[in-house]
Amino acid sequence: MNQKFVAFLLTISIIAISFAAIFVKWSDAPATIISMYRMYLACILLLPIIWIKRKEFSKLSKNEWFFLCLSGVFLALHFALWFGSLKLTTVASSTIILSLQPIIALLGGYFFYKERTTVFTLLTIGISIVGVVLIGWGDFGLGNKYVIVGDILSFLSVIAVVGYLLIGQNKVRKISHWIYSFCVFLFAAIVLHIYNLIIGVPIMGYEAQEWGIFWLLAIFPTVAHVIFNMLLKYVNTTAISMSILGEPVGATILAAFLLGEQVVGLQLIGGFFVLVGVFLFIMQQNRIYQLKKKEILNEQG
């Protein structure tokens, strides 16, 4: 594939993901309702592919079904917490904190799977943590006592999505990513549906504008992830990870123009530290991956 076309597709996917936070801000529906319908509608979008691959469901073991369900619970938590954070804090703070995902994933791998780490990696984690502290400090200056709660919810949503990813990467590797995505999306939607029923959040009765936002949230991120999956054939995972770092930048710019949100100095400085830390971390992981790949090729040669 032509490199310029690859760059074009990556740009499209970054813009698509960046709009997700804007759509949540536009909605007046509760965070758990937005999350629930995003998952249900994403399942509908995947149905044509799932119908073609429907025979693969019979190959799933009870153990795999259990972890698909557990993964769905973590994904439901992620969306409920992140969408909830966007109701309380700024798009800039919420999405920048969300970019800590690869670093939190490394910590999860270390604690649950005893994966090794390096001093340099710990340094990148430290840089990012300083950034998060500065973002929280800057949010205090916005004059809204709830913004720091939004920051905390965003951080908790990162932990939830890492739980979802760790399960996917270590328990259901043999499952088609289409089947995996559909099942996890469906289980997440069901979990959120049950939660909404228990606490009495109205399931129906939302205006056409809200339904439009639900569909946009289902379509745009889905398109982005389809592009990412397709581009993995032509670029490495580091390139994809680096491109995702464009989300907080794109979302912040969109929020400034479409929502009139202002970014204070400490938020900018904190965001810079977070993105630098994550950037260095991803580059370090890429170097480790390339070295391991070279060692394997040498052994085979």
C-alpha positions as CSV (number, residue, x, y, z in Angstrom):
1,M,0.0,0.0,0.0
2,N,1.3,3.5,-0.9
3,Q,2.8,5.3,2.2
4,K,0.9,8.5,1.5
5,F,-2.4,6.5,1.4
6,V,-1.4,4.8,4.7
7,A,-0.8,8.3,6.2
8,F,-4.1,9.5,4.9
9,L,-6.0,6.5,6.5
10,L,-4.2,7.1,9.8
11,T,-5.3,10.7,9.7
12,I,-8.9,9.8,9.0
13,S,-8.9,7.3,11.9
14,I,-7.4,9.8,14.3
15,I,-10.1,12.4,13.4
16,A,-12.8,9.7,13.8
17,I,-11.6,8.8,17.3
18,S,-11.1,12.4,18.3
19,F,-14.8,13.1,17.6
20,A,-15.9,10.5,20.1
21,A,-15.4,12.8,23.1
22,I,-17.2,15.6,21.3
23,F,-20.2,13.5,20.7
24,V,-20.4,12.5,24.4
25,K,-20.3,16.2,25.3
26,W,-23.1,17.0,22.9
27,S,-25.4,14.3,24.5
28,D,-27.6,15.0,27.4
29,A,-28.2,11.3,28.0
30,P,-26.7,9.6,31.1
31,A,-23.2,8.2,30.5
32,T,-24.4,4.6,31.0
33,I,-27.1,5.0,28.4
34,I,-24.7,6.5,25.9
35,S,-22.3,3.6,26.6
36,M,-25.0,1.0,26.3
37,Y,-26.4,2.1,23.0
38,R,-23.0,2.7,21.5
39,M,-22.3,-1.0,22.2
40,Y,-25.6,-2.3,20.9
41,L,-25.4,-0.2,17.7
42,A,-21.8,-1.3,17.2
43,C,-23.0,-4.9,17.3
44,I,-25.6,-4.1,14.6
45,L,-22.8,-2.7,12.4
46,L,-20.8,-5.9,12.8
47,L,-23.7,-8.2,12.1
48,P,-23.0,-8.7,8.3
49,I,-19.4,-9.9,9.1
50,I,-20.6,-12.0,12.1
51,W,-23.2,-13.7,9.9
52,I,-20.4,-14.8,7.5
53,K,-18.3,-16.1,10.5
54,R,-21.2,-17.5,12.5
55,K,-19.8,-21.1,12.4
56,E,-16.9,-20.0,14.6
57,F,-19.3,-19.6,17.6
58,S,-19.6,-23.4,17.9
59,K,-15.8,-23.6,18.4
60,L,-15.8,-21.5,21.5
61,S,-15.1,-23.4,24.8
62,K,-16.8,-22.7,28.1
63,N,-13.6,-21.1,29.3
64,E,-13.5,-18.7,26.4
65,W,-17.1,-17.8,26.8
66,F,-16.4,-17.0,30.5
67,F,-13.5,-14.7,29.6
68,L,-15.5,-13.0,26.8
69,C,-18.2,-12.2,29.4
70,L,-15.6,-10.9,31.9
71,S,-13.9,-8.8,29.1
72,G,-17.3,-7.4,28.4
73,V,-17.8,-6.4,32.0
74,F,-14.4,-4.5,31.9
75,L,-15.3,-2.8,28.6
76,A,-18.7,-1.7,30.1
77,L,-16.9,-0.2,33.0
78,H,-14.4,1.6,30.7
79,F,-17.1,3.3,28.7
80,A,-19.3,4.1,31.6
81,L,-16.4,5.7,33.5
82,W,-14.9,7.5,30.6
83,F,-18.2,8.9,29.3
84,G,-19.0,9.9,32.9
85,S,-15.6,11.7,33.1
86,L,-16.5,13.7,30.0
87,K,-19.6,14.9,31.7
88,L,-17.5,16.4,34.5
89,T,-14.1,17.4,33.2
90,T,-12.7,18.9,30.0
91,V,-12.1,16.9,26.8
92,A,-8.4,17.8,27.0
93,S,-7.9,16.4,30.5
94,S,-10.0,13.3,30.0
95,T,-8.5,12.2,26.7
96,I,-4.9,13.0,27.7
97,I,-5.3,10.8,30.9
98,L,-6.8,8.2,28.6
99,S,-3.6,8.1,26.6
100,L,-1.9,6.5,29.6
101,Q,-3.4,3.2,28.5
102,P,-0.2,1.5,27.2
103,I,1.7,2.4,30.4
104,I,-1.0,1.1,32.6
105,A,-1.1,-2.0,30.4
106,L,2.6,-2.6,31.1
107,L,2.0,-2.3,34.9
108,G,-0.9,-4.8,34.6
109,G,1.3,-7.2,32.7
110,Y,4.0,-6.8,35.4
111,F,1.7,-7.5,38.3
112,F,-0.5,-10.2,36.7
113,Y,1.8,-11.9,34.3
114,K,5.3,-11.1,35.8
115,E,6.4,-9.4,32.6
116,R,9.8,-7.7,32.9
117,T,10.4,-4.0,32.7
118,T,13.4,-1.6,32.6
119,V,14.6,1.4,34.4
120,F,14.0,3.5,31.3
121,T,10.4,2.3,31.2
122,L,9.9,3.3,34.8
123,L,11.3,6.7,34.0
124,T,8.6,7.1,31.2
125,I,6.0,6.1,33.7
126,G,7.3,8.7,36.2
127,I,7.2,11.5,33.5
128,S,3.6,10.6,32.7
129,I,2.5,10.5,36.3
130,V,4.0,14.0,36.8
131,G,1.9,15.1,33.8
132,V,-1.3,13.7,35.3
133,V,-0.7,15.5,38.6
134,L,-0.2,18.8,36.7
135,I,-3.4,18.2,34.7
136,G,-5.3,17.7,38.0
137,W,-3.7,20.7,39.5
138,G,-4.6,22.8,36.5
139,D,-8.2,21.5,36.6
140,F,-8.5,22.8,40.2
141,G,-8.0,26.3,38.7
142,L,-11.0,26.0,36.4
143,G,-13.3,26.8,39.4
144,N,-15.4,23.6,39.1
145,K,-15.1,21.3,42.1
146,Y,-16.3,18.3,40.0
147,V,-13.5,18.4,37.3
148,I,-11.1,16.5,39.5
149,V,-13.7,13.8,39.9
150,G,-13.9,13.6,36.2
151,D,-10.1,13.2,36.0
152,I,-10.3,10.4,38.5
153,L,-13.1,8.7,36.5
154,S,-11.0,9.0,33.4
155,F,-8.0,7.3,35.1
156,L,-10.3,4.5,36.4
157,S,-11.6,4.0,32.9
158,V,-8.0,3.4,31.8
159,I,-7.6,0.7,34.4
160,A,-10.9,-0.9,33.2
161,V,-9.9,-0.9,29.5
162,V,-6.5,-2.4,30.4
163,G,-8.3,-5.2,32.2
164,Y,-10.3,-5.7,29.0
165,L,-7.2,-5.8,26.8
166,L,-5.2,-8.1,29.1
167,I,-8.0,-10.6,29.0
168,G,-8.2,-10.3,25.2
169,Q,-4.5,-10.7,24.7
170,N,-3.9,-13.6,27.0
171,K,-7.1,-15.7,27.2
172,V,-8.8,-15.6,23.8
173,R,-6.0,-15.3,21.3
174,K,-7.4,-18.1,19.0
175,I,-10.7,-16.3,18.5
176,S,-11.3,-14.2,15.4
177,H,-11.1,-10.5,16.3
178,W,-14.5,-10.0,14.7
179,I,-16.1,-12.6,16.9
180,Y,-14.2,-11.3,19.9
181,S,-15.3,-7.7,19.3
182,F,-19.0,-8.6,18.7
183,C,-19.2,-10.8,21.8
184,V,-17.5,-8.4,24.1
185,F,-19.5,-5.4,22.7
186,L,-22.7,-7.4,23.2
187,F,-21.8,-8.5,26.8
188,A,-20.8,-4.9,27.6
189,A,-24.2,-3.7,26.3
190,I,-26.1,-6.3,28.4
191,V,-24.1,-5.4,31.6
192,L,-24.9,-1.7,31.1
193,H,-28.5,-2.5,30.3
194,I,-28.9,-4.5,33.5
195,Y,-27.2,-1.7,35.5
196,N,-29.5,0.9,34.0
197,L,-32.6,-1.2,34.9
198,I,-31.4,-1.7,38.4
199,I,-30.8,1.9,39.2
200,G,-33.8,3.1,37.3
201,V,-32.2,5.0,34.4
202,P,-34.8,5.4,31.6
203,I,-33.9,3.0,28.7
204,M,-36.2,4.6,26.1
205,G,-37.7,8.0,25.5
206,Y,-34.7,9.8,24.0
207,E,-35.0,12.4,21.3
208,A,-34.0,11.9,17.7
209,Q,-30.9,14.1,18.3
210,E,-29.7,11.7,21.0
211,W,-30.2,8.7,18.8
212,G,-28.2,10.5,16.1
213,I,-25.3,10.9,18.6
214,F,-25.6,7.2,19.7
215,W,-25.2,6.2,16.0
216,L,-22.3,8.6,15.5
217,L,-20.5,7.1,18.5
218,A,-21.0,3.6,17.2
219,I,-19.9,4.5,13.6
220,F,-16.9,6.7,14.0
221,P,-14.8,4.7,16.5
222,T,-15.8,1.5,14.7
223,V,-14.5,2.9,11.4
224,A,-11.3,3.9,13.1
225,H,-10.7,0.5,14.6
226,V,-11.4,-1.2,11.3
227,I,-8.8,1.0,9.6
228,F,-6.3,0.2,12.4
229,N,-6.9,-3.5,11.9
230,M,-6.5,-3.2,8.2
231,L,-3.3,-1.2,8.4
232,L,-1.6,-3.8,10.7
233,K,-0.8,-5.6,7.5
234,Y,1.2,-2.7,6.2
235,V,2.7,-1.0,9.3
236,N,3.8,-2.2,12.8
237,T,1.8,-1.9,16.0
238,T,4.0,1.0,17.2
239,A,3.0,3.1,14.2
240,I,-0.7,2.5,15.1
241,S,0.0,3.2,18.8
242,M,1.8,6.4,18.0
243,S,-1.1,7.6,15.8
244,I,-3.5,7.0,18.6
245,L,-1.6,9.6,20.6
246,G,-3.1,12.1,18.2
247,E,-6.5,11.6,19.8
248,P,-6.1,13.9,22.8
249,V,-4.5,16.6,20.5
250,G,-7.3,16.3,17.9
251,A,-10.0,16.1,20.6
252,T,-8.7,19.2,22.4
253,I,-8.6,21.2,19.2
254,L,-12.2,20.1,18.3
255,A,-13.4,20.9,21.8
256,A,-11.9,24.4,21.6
257,F,-13.7,25.1,18.3
258,L,-17.0,23.2,18.8
259,L,-17.5,23.4,22.5
260,G,-15.6,26.6,23.4
261,E,-13.5,24.8,26.0
262,Q,-10.4,26.6,27.2
263,V,-7.1,24.9,28.1
264,V,-5.2,26.4,31.0
265,G,-1.4,26.5,31.2
266,L,-0.9,23.7,33.7
267,Q,-3.2,21.5,31.6
268,L,-1.0,22.1,28.5
269,I,2.2,21.4,30.5
270,G,0.7,18.3,32.1
271,G,-0.5,17.1,28.7
272,F,3.0,17.6,27.3
273,F,4.5,15.5,30.0
274,V,2.0,12.7,29.6
275,L,2.4,12.6,25.8
276,V,6.2,12.7,26.0
277,G,6.2,9.9,28.6
278,V,3.9,7.7,26.5
279,F,5.9,8.5,23.3
280,L,9.1,7.5,24.9
281,F,7.5,4.4,26.3
282,I,6.1,3.3,23.0
283,M,9.5,3.9,21.2
284,Q,11.2,1.8,23.9
285,Q,8.7,-1.0,23.5
286,N,9.3,-0.9,19.7
287,R,13.1,-1.2,20.2
288,I,12.6,-4.2,22.5
289,Y,10.2,-5.8,20.0
290,Q,12.7,-5.3,17.1
291,L,15.6,-6.8,19.1
292,K,13.5,-9.9,20.0
293,K,12.5,-10.2,16.4
294,K,16.1,-10.1,15.3
295,E,17.1,-12.7,17.9
296,I,14.4,-15.1,16.6
297,L,15.4,-14.6,13.0
298,N,19.1,-15.3,13.9
299,E,18.1,-18.5,15.7
300,Q,16.1,-19.6,12.8
301,G,18.9,-18.7,10.4
